[in-house]
Amino acid sequence: MIDLDNCGDYMLLSTLDVAEALKISPGAVRKAAKEGRLRAIGGFRVLYFSARSVRAFARGDADGTAGNNLTQPEAKAAASGEVRTEA
């Protein structure tokens, strides 16, 4: 089992590692990632999670960064330089 307190911030964890560490189902981990509550790194149909993001999720900080209150679509738009306007 992964000890989140003793692993490096950028250690990549699998969906199963996260589920075991947080004592939740792998489906709940995938759902949290899909909803943008847990930051994931996608790759070849597999999701990976940084230990830092998992610790932030466990303490209730959805995006893992202090002061960033953007939702996932807004964060993606901001990262790509897109501008959203209200219609």
JORATA-V29771 format. One record per residue. RES is the residue in one small letter. SS is DSSP state (alpha for helix, beta for strand, coil for the rest). D_FIRST is the distance of its C-alpha to the first C-alpha in whole Angstrom. Layout:
# JORATA-V29771
RES:SS:D_FIRST, RES:SS:D_FIRST
This chain:
# JORATA-V29771
m:coil:0, i:coil:4, d:coil:6, l:coil:9, d:coil:12, n:coil:12, c:coil:11, g:coil:15, d:coil:17, y:coil:17, m:coil:14, l:beta:14, l:beta:11, s:beta:12, t:alpha:13, l:alpha:10, d:alpha:7, v:alpha:9, a:alpha:10, e:alpha:7, a:alpha:7, l:alpha:10, k:coil:10, i:coil:13, s:coil:14, p:alpha:14, g:alpha:18, a:alpha:18, v:alpha:16, r:alpha:19, k:alpha:21, a:alpha:20, a:alpha:21, k:alpha:24, e:coil:25, g:coil:25, r:coil:23, l:coil:19, r:coil:20, a:coil:19, i:beta:21, g:beta:22, g:beta:23, f:coil:24, r:coil:23, v:beta:19, l:beta:18, y:beta:16, f:beta:15, s:beta:15, a:alpha:13, r:alpha:16, s:alpha:17, v:alpha:14, r:alpha:15, a:alpha:18, f:alpha:18, a:alpha:16, r:coil:19, g:coil:21, d:coil:23, a:coil:23, d:coil:24, g:coil:22, t:coil:25, a:coil:28, g:coil:31, n:coil:30, n:coil:32, l:coil:32, t:coil:31, q:alpha:29, p:alpha:33, e:alpha:34, a:alpha:32, k:alpha:32, a:alpha:36, a:alpha:36, a:alpha:34, s:alpha:36, g:coil:39, e:coil:41, v:coil:43, r:coil:42, t:coil:46, e:coil:46, a:coil:49
